[in-house]
């Protein structure tokens, strides 16, 4: 019997004018170009789509480019607020248009088989398995990837070009034909497929002669230019590329590398805090096994922060807090009223006063070695410092 989740678990949307590469087949993320005169007109289509998905029991993972985030963030916040739901996760990715389009379609392909929280966690994991970037004639207008003054000075030379990478890391390198293979920041698992696009095919000679030989793909696909490509790369003279593994288990390997824990509020798996859905900042932890109440006269170990303990110090006694480095000791907290014990101790305990359990004026010092506490490492050979505790009687 299949263990896959229902196909209505989650759906993936991309809030940008980034067409699909078609590399994953017919499975594609839902696109919203965010075109219109006002923010309301640009957000209306996504809000309607999100309402339909939530009404059918799906959660929405909405991707958008981090370098063009204003309209997308407003649309996501408006949808969450107007629908009064936390089933919409907005995730910004700092990727080039071609790489972001591929990642969105890969997530849409995996969404029927993973929990929504895992789909959101994969948004940051899938780019680590890609080699994405572009060949650039100049970096003078490049603002999405960090550059140096040396790069800008090199742009003035007529024979200098650059390789700018956005995944798995962001970096810019001066292209030296003899060093392209040795300076690649990442090599996908073989076999490798190469996707590329350019607005001007007349400037692809340098790219075609060096990068494919370094990557060694088994297949190369030339795709239509992305509308936002010149915006991201800052120039129309570029060749954008994405190299990915065509191994049948490549996506499964990426999904298995996620280490996620359940959100303490909504229960979705998350690999980073806060939760992309409910914005909770904590995860569920295993509940502590119940501890048996010790019998009369059984030591429980040293107290923490001056809290009341039971055992040789007597019921309801406040133990001394550890001294601070400057030698001062904080005043003990008021002792709570001790709960009645089902089996009272036989005979008076040393160092106690009358039957109501208050301490004598000069209580007996605690033993030199206490039993191992319920929490923390054992304190062998250490003794609590005797101190006259405060007494409270009814």
N, C-alpha and C positions, 0 to 999 in steps of 0.2 A: 504494500500500500504506500502511496506517495506521501511524503512528509512535507511537501511544499505548502506554503501558506496560500490562502485564497487569493485569486488574481485581483481582488479588489482591495488589497492591503494598503497600497499607496500609489500615487501617481506623481510623475516628475514634470515640472514646467520650467521653461527658460524664458525669462523676461528680458529680452533684448532682440534686436534685429540681426539674428545669427541663424541663417538657414541650416538645415541638416546636411551632413556629409553623405548620408545614405550608406555609410559603411556597415552599419549594424543590420541593415535590411529594412523591412517594413516597420520595425519597432522604432518609434521616434518619440522624443519628449515633446510635449505640447508647447508650441512657440507663441509668444506675444511680442509683437514688434514695438509696442509702447509708442505708437505714433498718434498724434492728435493735437488739437489746439491747446487744450488745458490738461491739467493733471487728472481731472475727473474723466475726461474722454479717453485719456491714455490708460486709465486704470479700470475702466468699466468692463472690458472684456475679461480681464483676469478675475475680477470680483465675481462676475457671473459664473465663470468656470469653477472657481473655488467653492461657491455655494452648491453647485451641482455635485461636485465630487464629495463634499462633506455630507450632503443629504443621502448619498448612496453608501456611506460608511467608509469612505477612503480618506486618507490623510494626504496632504499636498506638500511635496518638497520642491520649493521654488528656488531655482538658481538664477543668479544674475552676475554680470561682470563687476568686480570691485572697482574698476576704473570708470564705470558708468553706472553708478549705484543710486543716484538721487531719485529718479522716477520709480525705479523698481522697489526701493525701500518704502516709498510712500504708498505704492499700490499694495504691498504686503501688509503694512500696518493698517491701512484702511480696510482691507479684507478681514483681518483679525478682529479689528474693533467693531465693524458693522455686523459681522456674523457672530460676534461674541464667542470665539473659539480659539483654542490653542492647537488646533490640528493643522496649522499652516506653518511650515518652517522655512524661513528665508535664509539662504546661504550664499555668501559672496565668494567668488573664486577669482583669483588674480591670474587669469590665463588669457592667452591670445584667442581671437574669435574661432579659429579652426580647432584648437585644442578644446575650448569650452564646448563647442558644438559636438565633438566626439564624446567627451565625458558625459554630457547630458543624455545622449542616446544610449551610451553604455549603462547608465543608471536606469533609464527607462526599460532596458532589457532585463536588468536584474530585479527591478521592483516587484514583479509578481512572486518572487521566490524568497524575499527577505522581508523582515519587519521594517516598518517605516524608519525607526531609529537607526537601523543598520544601513539603510539607503542614505540617510543623512551623513552617517559616519564615513561612508565610502566617497563622499564628495571630496574629502581631503586626501584619501588614500589612492584613488585611481590616478591622479596626476603624478604620483611618485613612480608609476610604472610606464611613463611616457617620456619620450625625448621630443620636446616641442620647442619651436623657435622660428627664426627667420634669418635669411641672408639679407643684409642691409648694405646699401651703397653708402649711407651716411647715418650718423646717430644724432645729428643736430636737433632733430625734432622729437627724439625718443624721450618720453617722460614716464612711461610705465615701468621701466626697468632701470635700476641705478647705473649711471655712467660716470666716468671720471673726466677730468680735464684732458688727460692724455688721449682719450677716445675722441673728444671733440676736436683736438688739434689734428689728429690723424684723419678726420673727415675732410680736411682741407686738401689733402693730397689726392691727386686724380686716380691713382692706382690702388688705393687702400679701400678695403671693404671689411665688413664685420659679420660675425655670427653671434646673434643675440638669442639666448635661451630663456624661456619662461617656465619650463618644467624639465626635470624635477626640481631644479634650482634656477634662480634668476641670476644671470651673469652675461656679460658682454665680452667677447674676445675678438681681437684683430685676426682676421682670417689669413693664415699662412698655409698655402697649399700642402706643404710637406708635413705640417703638424696637425691637420684636421682630425685624423684618426686617433692620434695620441691625446688630444685635448678634449675629446668628447666627454661631457660630464656624466653620461649614463648610456648604457647599451641595453636595449630591450632583449628579452630572451628570444633566441632564434626558434622559428623563422620570423623575420621582421617584414612588416609591410610599411610602405612610405606613402603618406598623403601630402600633397603640395598644391599650392595655388599662388597665382601672381596676377596683378592687374596689367602687367606689361610683359608678355612672353619674350620680348626682344632682349631682356636683361637677365636671362636665366643661364647664360653660358658658363659663368664662373661657378654657379651653384651646381649645375648638371655635371661638371667635370670633377668635382671634388667630394661633396657631401654624400651622394649615393655610394661612391666607392668606399667611403669610411663606414657607412652604416651597413652596407651589403644587404639590401632588401631582396626578398624573393619576388616582390611585385611592387609596382609604383603606380599610383593613381593621381591624375591631374584633375583637380576639382575647380568649379567656378570660384571666382574671387569672393571673399566675404565682404559684405557692405561696410562693416566696421573695421576692416583690416588697415586701411590707411590711417584711421583715427588711433588705433592702438600702436602702430609702428612709427607714426609720425612722418611718413614719407610714402609716395606712391611707387618708389623703386625698391621693391623687396620681393622675396620669394618665401612665403610662409610654408612651414612643413611640420608634420607630426609623424614620428616613427613609433610604431607600437608592435607588440608581440602578437603574432597570429597563432600562437599555440592554443590548442583547444581548451586547456585548463588555465589560461592566463587570467581570466576574470574570476574564476573560482579561487585561484591562489591569492588574488588581491583581496577577495572577500574574507578568506580564512585568516589573513594577517591582522584583522581588526580585533582589538582587545577592548571590549565594551562591557559596561556594567549598567544595571537597570537604574533608571531615574527614580528618585525617592518620591516624586510627586505623580508623574504620569505613567511610570513603568516602562517607558521606551528605552531600548539600549542606547547608550551614548558613550562615545570615546573621548570626548572633551567637554569641559564645563564652560558655560552653563548648557543646559539641555536646549537643543535647537527648537523644540516645540513649546515647552512650558517655561523655559528660562530658569528652571530650578538649578541650584548650584551644589547639589549633594546627591549621592547615590545610596542605594540600599545596602546595608551591611547585614551580615549574618547575625541573627539574634543570639544573645548570650545564653548558654544553657542554664537552667535553673539550679540554684545552689541550695543545699539543705541547710536548715537552721541548726547551728551547732548546739550541742547540749550544754547543760550548766557547767560553768567552770572551764569551758574549752576556749583557749585563746584564738583570736581571729587575725592577729597580725596588726601592724601599725596602722593608725588612722591616716586619712588624707585630708589636709587643710583644716585640721581641727574639728573633724566631724565625730559624732558620738560613736563609740564602739561598745561591744559587749565582751565580756571575758574577765580577766583578772582585775581590770580597772574598775569593775562594778557597773551596774546598769545605769545608763544615762550619763556616764562620766565624759567629760570633754578632755581629750588628750592634748598634750602640748604640741603646738605646731613647730616645725623645724625652724631654727634660727636663721635669720637672713645673713648675708655676708658681712654687713656692718655691725653685727652683734646684737641687734634689736630683735625682739620676738613679738609678733603680733598678738594682740589680746585674744584669748580663746572665745569662741562663739558660745552663745547660750546653749546649754545642754537640753535636748528635747526630752520629753517625758518618755521613759522606757515603756515599751509594750509589755503586757503581762506574759509570762512564760508558762506554757502548759504544765511543764514539770518543774516545780520550784526546786532550788538547790537544797540539799540536805545539810542543815547546819549552817551557821554563819560563815561567811567568807572572810578571810583575813583582810583587815584594812577597811571594813565597812562598819557603819554605825548601826542605828536601830533598823527595824524591819522595813521602813519605808525606803531603804536603799541609798540614802545619802552618804557621802564619804565622811570619814572621821577627820578630825583636825589635822592629824598626822598620818596620812595613808601610808601603807607599806609600799616600798619601791617596786616597780615592775621587774619581772625576771630579766636576766641578762640576755637571754635569747628567746625570741618569740617564734611561734610556728610560722610556716610559709604563708604569706598573705594570699588572698584570692586573686589578686592582680599584681603584676610586676614581678621582678626577680626576687629571689629569697634574700633577706637581709641577715646574713650569718654573722654572728659576733657583734652585732650592733644593739644597743639598748636605748630605750626611750629615756629622755632626761626627766627625772622626777620633778614634778611641779604640783603645787597645791591647786587642785581644780576648784572652780566655783561650784557651789552647791545650790540647788534650787529645790525647795519643798513646797508642797501644796498648802 
